[in-house]
Amino acid sequence: MRGKRVRTGVIIALLVLVPAIVVTIMYVQGMDKSALIPFSRNAQVDYVEQYTDKLNARNADIIFYKKDPIGPSNFKARRVNALNDLGLKLDQYNNPYHVLVLNDLDGGLNLTVSEIQTIIKLYDGGFRIIYLGTSEFARLAEYGIISDVPKAGTKSTITFKHGGNGRFIADGFADDPISMPISDGLTDEEVIIYTMVMELAQKDIYWTN
């Protein structure tokens, strides 16, 4: 009887330890996190949508400039074609947070000096500015919207203010989407947008005034 209990204990220990060891090895080797999630694609989509609901609950006014929003089906965002008062319609969106998304992943945004100057004013007025792409980094740095040109390969920046004591910039979330549990069936652009949604949903620091 004692031997049977010992064998049972060994089996239970192996059932616990072996998966933990495998997951640890996969993590250390830098394998895709999606491989570690033992759920169906539908379950993963549901997981993303739950976090999207958390983002929506922040009641943020998420604005895509000149490009239609893409992302999870329950993602609440809007498109504007002009950054002036008429185009932004801020009087109709009395939200605590405004986020301007400059989706330039195709390199075709080509911001004018006037547009950049308007973006600076929006930033100084409390807007978070998200830039997705690479083409405009040098000019965004030149005009002080970002502190410096990110390292090569970076495809995203988020600007935000913390504690009212200055500007803080986080870059590179789209290039290592560790919070993104699903990528199969999505375009490269959708993966970055989904990652942005997960990032904004999970990190309170972006919503600190």
Secondary structure, 3 states (H helix, E strand, C coil): CHHHHHHHHHHHHHHHHHHHHHHHHHHHCCCCHHHHCCCCHHHHHHHHHHHHHHHHCCCEEEEEECCCCCCCCCCCCEEECCCCHHHHCHHHCCCCEEEEEEEECCCCCCCCHHHHHHHHHHHHCCCEEEEEECCCHHHHHHCCCCCCCCCCCCCEEEEEECCCCCEEEEECHHHCCCCCCCCCCCCHHHHHHHHHHHHHHHCHHHHCC
